[in-house]
Amino acid sequence: MTETAFSSIAPGLVVQNLHRPFRLSDYRLIAFDMDSTLINIECIDEVADAAGRKAEVAAITEAAMQGEITDFKDSLRRRLALLKGVPIRHLQSVLENRLQLNPGAQNLVQACQAAGLKVLLVSGGFTYFANAVADRLNIDFVRANELAIDTQGRLTGTLVPQSWGDICDGAEKRRTLLEVASLMRISPEQCIAMGDGANDLPMMEVAGLSVAYHAKPKVREQAMVAINQGGLDRLLELA
């Protein structure tokens, strides 16, 4: 891939604002969003389905992903409140029966690991799902929100405070990428960030390579690479 190739190089694969040849070995860290990027669902919407509130929750999710709701923390709190009382067994059902890796996820992660990259999963979703995905893909670093559960095994509609803060939103995704890069003693230019929604833009903006995966229009427009058809591993076609 040369620096002059700033348009579609194959159906569904668009390169724009990429100013140097792509070599995976030039990077040391790849950061993935989880919901609708590494995996096929928005977990919060599927959990809401168990409560009979999927339409209401999904509408807020979509508005947040499109950037129509700019305060991600507020949108997440609103959605969580609608999930109060949902038994934890419904989370397990979503994990076992609905959550799947997106096409090409395993191939891309393995290719990155073979090239010496570390892998970060940073999500505005939940550790209940993120940790399971990380185990499946042997991911090195995870940051996500932790659901609070009462003594009866039901969601409280709130989150557990963590050492880094209260909610993993776009600003926290950015901060996490920079924090991990610092721990690894690498520059942000040596990082790849992949996502699909507005809250992924802050981390994508500081990474050396930003990749939109089946993303919202605002994200596609600002990313250096947009994968609009096919799997995550289409990134490897740029090499």
Secondary structure, DSSP 8 states (H G I E B T S, - for coil): --TT--SEEETTEEE-S--S---GGG-SEEEE-TBTTTBSS-HHHHHHHHTT-HHHHHHHHHHHHHTSS--HHHHHHHHHHHTTT-BHHHHHHHHHHT--B-TTHHHHHHHHHHTT-EEEEEEEEEHHHHHHHHHHHT-SEEEEE-EEE-TTSBEEEEE--BTTBS---HHHHHHHHHHHHHHHT--GGGEEEEESSGGGHHHHHHSSEEEEES--HHHHHH-SEEE-SS-GGGGGGG-
